[in-house]
Amino acid sequence: MEQTGDTSGCASTDEKQPPDRGRCYPIQWQHEQRYQNQEAAEQLRKLVSPFILRRVKTDPTVIQDLPDKVETKVYCPLTEEQATLYEAVVQKALKEINDAESDISRRGQVLSMLMQLKQICNHPAQYLHQVGDGYAPEGEDKRSGKLLRLIELLEEITAVGDRALIFTQFAEMGRLLRVYLQQWLGVSTLFLHGGSSPKQRKSMVERFQDDPMGRRSLFCRSKRVVWV
């Protein structure tokens, strides 16, 4: 059965026809992907790989002598302010979820709650949107258990002259970290985010790799930065 002029219903049943840009995906292709058909998944990977900028550390073309990643989980208690905000958000969200009239609305409320809880766990100033022009970061570590632990780790790192990369999901949190860490630790702190121009990105990377102060520098980076 061939596709007609109307492809809005994805009516093709050609099982071997791969998805093509500008065309509707065949029903059978979608079915194979949903139910983890390995052959179809591999075919799709080959089709899209030229358009995806992704490298892994195990790729020998990236670097030959890169050491294995060591991942350590560190648990940080909430401060009193964080715990109060956290509980308030949870209770408000639970009421809104119970009052929601549809599954879509409930899912939206859950996602919104999770995002707010992430912000609170980072720092109350991020959740309350207190980071802006004229922001004075005095005593901010006392408001966030996570920031307090980060300071302790970075003091150990910079004390021996090492550098550190710090990743955050939120640009607002990155701005807080840049201002606070530079003031508290007295070391060069850079912040790369989605609004940084290509020229600024290049300058920051070069400065981080060859810092005039030696190796004592920090680099905050938003996870949403896209390299082109």
C-alpha positions as CSV (number, residue, x, y, z in Angstrom):
1,M,0.0,0.0,0.0
2,E,1.5,3.3,-1.0
3,Q,1.0,6.7,0.7
4,T,-1.6,9.0,-0.8
5,G,-1.2,12.7,-1.1
6,D,-2.5,13.1,2.5
7,T,0.3,12.0,4.9
8,S,-1.3,13.4,8.0
9,G,-2.3,10.0,9.2
10,C,1.1,8.4,8.6
11,A,-0.6,5.6,6.5
12,S,2.4,4.0,5.0
13,T,3.0,0.3,5.8
14,D,6.3,0.0,4.1
15,E,8.2,-1.7,7.0
16,K,11.7,-1.2,5.5
17,Q,11.4,2.4,4.4
18,P,13.4,4.6,6.8
19,P,12.2,8.0,8.0
20,D,13.0,10.7,5.6
21,R,13.2,14.5,6.3
22,G,10.1,16.2,5.1
23,R,8.0,12.9,5.1
24,C,5.8,11.3,7.7
25,Y,7.3,8.3,9.6
26,P,5.7,5.0,8.6
27,I,3.5,3.5,11.3
28,Q,5.6,0.3,11.3
29,W,8.8,2.3,11.9
30,Q,7.3,4.0,14.9
31,H,6.1,0.6,16.2
32,E,9.6,-0.9,16.0
33,Q,11.2,2.1,17.8
34,R,8.7,2.0,20.6
35,Y,9.2,-1.7,21.2
36,Q,13.0,-1.5,21.0
37,N,13.6,-3.3,17.8
38,Q,17.4,-3.3,17.7
39,E,17.7,-3.6,14.0
40,A,15.5,-0.6,13.4
41,A,17.2,1.3,16.2
42,E,20.6,0.8,14.6
43,Q,19.3,1.9,11.2
44,L,17.9,5.0,12.8
45,R,21.2,5.7,14.5
46,K,23.1,5.5,11.3
47,L,20.6,7.9,9.6
48,V,20.8,10.6,12.3
49,S,24.4,10.3,13.5
50,P,25.8,12.8,10.9
51,F,23.5,15.4,12.3
52,I,24.2,14.9,16.0
53,L,27.3,16.6,17.6
54,R,28.1,14.1,20.3
55,R,31.4,12.6,21.5
56,V,32.1,10.3,24.4
57,K,35.3,10.0,26.5
58,T,35.8,6.4,25.2
59,D,36.2,7.7,21.7
60,P,39.9,7.5,20.8
61,T,39.6,10.4,18.4
62,V,38.8,12.7,21.4
63,I,41.9,12.1,23.5
64,Q,44.2,9.2,23.8
65,D,45.2,9.2,27.5
66,L,42.0,10.5,29.2
67,P,41.7,8.8,32.6
68,D,38.5,7.0,33.6
69,K,35.8,9.1,35.2
70,V,35.5,8.8,39.0
71,E,32.0,9.7,40.2
72,T,31.4,10.4,43.9
73,K,28.0,11.3,45.3
74,V,28.0,13.9,48.1
75,Y,24.8,14.4,50.1
76,C,24.1,17.8,51.4
77,P,21.5,18.7,54.1
78,L,19.0,21.5,53.5
79,T,19.2,24.6,55.5
80,E,16.2,25.8,57.5
81,E,15.3,28.3,54.8
82,Q,15.6,25.6,52.1
83,A,13.5,23.1,54.1
84,T,10.7,25.7,54.7
85,L,10.5,26.6,51.0
86,Y,10.7,23.0,50.0
87,E,7.8,22.0,52.2
88,A,5.7,25.0,51.1
89,V,6.2,24.1,47.4
90,V,5.3,20.4,47.9
91,Q,2.1,21.2,49.8
92,K,1.0,23.8,47.3
93,A,1.8,21.4,44.4
94,L,-0.1,18.5,45.9
95,K,-3.2,20.6,46.3
96,E,-3.0,21.7,42.7
97,I,-2.4,18.2,41.5
98,N,-5.4,16.9,43.4
99,D,-7.5,19.7,42.0
100,A,-6.3,19.2,38.4
101,E,-9.0,18.1,35.9
102,S,-6.9,16.2,33.5
103,D,-3.9,13.9,33.3
104,I,-2.1,16.5,31.2
105,S,-2.6,19.2,33.8
106,R,-1.4,16.9,36.6
107,R,1.7,16.0,34.7
108,G,2.4,19.7,34.1
109,Q,2.0,20.4,37.9
110,V,4.4,17.6,38.7
111,L,7.0,18.9,36.3
112,S,6.6,22.4,37.6
113,M,7.0,21.2,41.2
114,L,10.2,19.2,40.4
115,M,11.7,22.3,38.7
116,Q,11.0,24.5,41.7
117,L,12.4,21.9,44.1
118,K,15.6,21.7,42.0
119,Q,16.0,25.5,42.3
120,I,15.4,25.4,46.1
121,C,18.0,22.7,46.5
122,N,20.5,24.8,44.5
123,H,19.9,28.0,46.5
124,P,16.9,29.9,47.8
125,A,18.2,33.0,45.9
126,Q,17.6,31.2,42.6
127,Y,14.1,30.1,43.5
128,L,13.2,33.6,44.8
129,H,14.9,35.2,41.7
130,Q,17.1,37.4,43.9
131,V,20.1,37.2,41.5
132,G,20.3,40.3,39.4
133,D,22.0,43.6,38.9
134,G,23.6,44.8,42.1
135,Y,23.3,41.4,43.7
136,A,25.5,41.2,46.8
137,P,26.4,37.6,47.7
138,E,27.3,38.1,51.4
139,G,26.8,35.0,53.5
140,E,25.0,33.1,50.7
141,D,26.7,29.8,51.7
142,K,24.7,29.9,54.9
143,R,21.5,29.7,53.0
144,S,22.3,26.6,51.0
145,G,23.8,23.3,52.1
146,K,24.8,22.6,48.5
147,L,26.7,25.8,48.1
148,L,28.4,25.3,51.5
149,R,29.6,21.9,50.5
150,L,30.7,23.2,47.1
151,I,32.8,25.9,48.8
152,E,34.5,23.2,50.9
153,L,35.4,21.1,47.9
154,L,36.7,24.1,45.9
155,E,38.8,25.3,48.8
156,E,40.6,21.9,48.7
157,I,41.0,22.1,44.9
158,T,42.3,25.6,44.7
159,A,44.6,25.2,47.7
160,V,46.8,22.8,45.7
161,G,46.6,25.0,42.5
162,D,44.1,22.9,40.5
163,R,41.4,24.1,38.3
164,A,37.7,23.0,38.3
165,L,34.8,22.8,35.9
166,I,31.4,23.4,37.5
167,F,28.2,22.5,35.6
168,T,24.8,23.9,36.3
169,Q,21.4,23.4,34.6
170,F,20.4,27.0,35.3
171,A,22.0,30.2,34.0
172,E,20.7,32.1,37.0
173,M,22.6,29.8,39.4
174,G,25.7,30.1,37.2
175,R,25.7,33.9,37.7
176,L,25.3,33.5,41.4
177,L,28.2,31.0,41.5
178,R,30.5,33.3,39.4
179,V,30.0,36.3,41.7
180,Y,30.1,34.4,44.9
181,L,33.0,32.1,44.2
182,Q,35.2,34.9,42.8
183,Q,34.6,37.0,45.9
184,W,34.8,34.2,48.5
185,L,37.7,32.2,47.1
186,G,39.5,35.1,45.4
187,V,40.2,33.2,42.2
188,S,39.4,33.8,38.6
189,T,35.9,32.5,37.9
190,L,34.4,32.4,34.4
191,F,30.8,31.7,33.4
192,L,29.9,30.3,30.0
193,H,26.1,30.3,29.1
194,G,23.9,30.2,26.1
195,G,24.0,34.0,25.7
196,S,27.8,34.0,25.4
197,S,29.0,35.0,21.9
198,P,31.5,32.7,20.0
199,K,34.2,35.3,20.6
200,Q,33.5,35.3,24.4
201,R,33.4,31.5,24.5
202,K,36.8,31.3,22.8
203,S,38.3,33.9,25.1
204,M,37.0,32.2,28.2
205,V,38.3,28.8,27.2
206,E,41.7,30.1,26.3
207,R,41.8,32.1,29.6
208,F,40.9,29.0,31.6
209,Q,43.5,26.8,29.9
210,D,46.2,29.4,30.3
211,D,45.2,31.5,33.3
212,P,47.7,34.3,34.2
213,M,47.2,33.5,37.9
214,G,48.5,30.0,37.3
215,R,46.2,27.0,37.6
216,R,43.9,28.5,40.3
217,S,40.8,29.2,38.2
218,L,37.2,28.0,38.1
219,F,34.9,27.6,35.1
220,C,31.1,27.6,35.5
221,R,29.2,26.3,32.5
222,S,25.5,26.0,31.8
223,K,24.5,22.5,30.6
224,R,22.4,24.1,27.9
225,V,25.3,25.7,26.1
226,V,25.4,24.4,22.5
227,W,28.8,24.3,20.8
228,V,28.8,25.1,17.1
